Amino acid sequence: MFRSHSWARREGTPNPIIHPRQRIVSMILVVDGLNIIHCEAVSVSVNTVLFQEYIDEVVRVLGTEEEFTLVMDNVRIHHNVEMRAQNIQIKYLPPYSPFLNPYKEIFFYLKNNVRRNTTPAGRNELISKMREACLSIPIKLLHTLRKLFRSVF
């Protein structure tokens, strides 16, 4: 959609510059109250197949000795996950409750951390900065997550 009005000098004609849509870089994250279990930055849009592969990797990282509960929001791809491990159950946040989703705070922290110093030169640098930012999430923020999850579930 183009703007119908634009600013230009009296001698010139406005020529709007159309910027192509930037490629997506997505971050998938599994966090508990103490640390980051697994994070992945990918340069494609996350679909059901990619998310299922990620969940299978998380199951491999967590192991089968303990019981785990994964808490997810109501994104459609989260509901299409097939949990193949018996020791992990999935719970979903109530619909239309973004205030219960603490990942918003984590992603806010990650975005600010990545943008703080310099603008990444390319996609690979952006992905590496996102992964580095995951390692620097403050423990206090993770403890806040833990308290919120315990109050909801």
ZIZIGI-V482048 format. One record per helix or strand of 2 or more residues. SS is the DSSP state (A for helix, B for strand). FROM is the first residue (numbers start at 1). TO is the last residue. If there is no record, write none. Layout:
((SS & FROM & TO) (SS & FROM & TO))
This chain:
((B & 26 & 31) (B & 36 & 42) (A & 48 & 62) (B & 68 & 72) (A & 76 & 79) (B & 88 & 92) (A & 98 & 100) (A & 103 & 116) (A & 123 & 134) (A & 139 & 152))
